[in-house]
Amino acid sequence: MLEHLNSSPQNPERVVIIGAGGFVGGAIMKRLSAQGVQTLGLTRQDVDLMSADAGSKLAGYLKPSDAVVTVSAIAPVKNLEMLKQNLDIISAIAEALSASPVSHVLNIGSDAIYADSDGPLSEASCASPASAHGIMHLAREVTLGDAAGDTPFATLRPTLIYGADDPHNGYGPNRFRRLATDGQEIVLFGEGEERRDHVWVEDVAELATRMLLRRSQGVLNAATGTVISFRDAAEAVVGHFPEPASINGSTRVGPMPHNGYRPFDPAATAAAFPDFAYTQPEAGFAKVHAQMAEG
């Protein structure tokens, strides 16, 4: 749950975004700029977070009045080597925060920290990751929270994110759209029957901005509360094309991730920001299609 330290929205003096060159970091920076917030976006060209002097170099950019957003990561984490690389990144950020305390820290995490559940997940659900990616995000939250010390610290945990500028080609609406654009067949895992929540990157950026303006501390999930099967997601995506791509099933190899069902309870979002409404998946897919059509 979140606690707002600002009783009403107030722009921070400056927000430093560590990982501003990425999909989510770029969306947050764009939303903050639209709000009139002064930002400093740091990318790998500014600080290589895996270099030996990364912590001290990053600390040199930070001011006591800054709010800091930590987004930078090598993701998704698929193996032990990638996990080690991410731990180096986390260590560098933690060193910088310890050396140069700031006014607020917002970490962008992941729902991957949660154990599977038969019912909707909430911010109070068990943090027991079953993947290297989840282990990385849990280590990130704990390490950066410790490094922040007395500085207000918050984590936003999005579920599966989609959007027009996503550089990844992970299974889901982003890949389906790329395949449909090229007129290629969409091949589902099994029959695409597993049901997941999908959140639009612009909703994630909006929530991050609200948390920064309210100087929130605590934890918030970013998930719509609506699950949709991957087949339904594919059909919704291709339905926007004049010549829809074919959608076919395949022989499934291995068990369905998360037992084929991973719902969320969005009550905490409604409590924290009563005037915010998530963009539901099919409406979001339509918005992304329109964005891409506009170029």
Order of alpha helices (4+ residues) and beta strands (2+ residues): beta-beta-alpha-beta-alpha-beta-alpha-beta-alpha-beta-beta-alpha-beta-beta-beta-alpha-beta-beta-alpha-beta-beta-alpha-alpha
